[in-house]
Amino acid sequence: MRAAIDEARQGLAEGGIPIGSVLALAGEIVGRGHNRRVQSGSVVLHAEMDCLENAGRLSVREYQRATLYTTLSPCDMCSGAILLFKIPKVVIGENRSFCGPEAYLKERGVELALLDDDECYQLMQDFIRAKPELWREDIGE
C-alpha cells in the first residue's frame, strides 16, 4: 500500500487527484499508476486503469494470481476491469470518501481487504475540500 500512496502523492503533486494503485505478483510490483485524468485530459485514466495500462499485457494466468492495491475503493469502471482480468484480490486503502461496488466485487468472487488507512483518507478529504468540483467530475456527479 505504501507504493500506492506514493503514487497518489505523485498525482497530487502533478495537479491531479490523489488516488494511487499498484499491481503485485508474488509480492513484486509489476505495474503502478495514479489518477491522471487531469494531467492527460483523459476520461478513463483512474489510478487502477493507469496501473493496469502501465503493467502492460500480462497473461491471463498472471492476472489471476495478482493483487491490486488501491488507495480508494474502485469505481464501477475500475471494478469492471478487475472482473474482466479476473484479479482475485483487491486491497483498498479507504472507502469512507467514496465506496464503489464492493458488494458486487465480492459476489463475483473477488477478495477485498479494507485497510481504512488514515493517510489515504486524509489525502482524499484534503483534496475534496480544496477541489470539490473536480472531485464530483471524477466520480461522475
Residue, then its C-alpha position, 0 to 999 in steps of 0.5 A: m500500500r505504501a507504493a500506492i500512496d506514493e503514487a497518489r502523492q505523485g498525482l497530487a503533486e502533478g495537479g491531479i487527484p490523489i488516488g494511487s494503485v499498484l499491481a503485485l505478483a508474488g509480492e513484486i510490483v509489476g505495474r503502478g499508476h495514479n489518477r491522471r485524468v487531469q494531467s492527460g485530459s483523459v476520461v478513463l485514466h483512474a489510478e487502477m486503469d493507469c496501473l493496469e495500462n502501465a503493467g502492460r499485457l500480462s497473461v491471463r494466468e498472471y492476472q489471476r494470481a495478482t493483487l491490486y492495491t488501491t488507495l480508494s475503493p474502485c469505481d464501477m469502471c475500475s471494478g469492471a476491469i478487475l472482473l474482466f482480468k479476473i484479479p482475485k484480490v483487491v486491497i483498498g486503502e479507504n472507502r469512507s470518501f467514496c465506496g464503489p461496488e464492493a458488494y458486487l466485487k465480492e459476489r463475483g468472487v473477488e477478495l477485498a481487504l479494507l485497510d481504512d488507512d488514515e493517510c489515504y483518507q486524509l489525502m482524499q478529504d484534503f483534496i475534496r475540500a480544496k477541489p470539490e468540483l473536480w472531485r464530483e467530475d471524477i466520480g461522475e456527479 
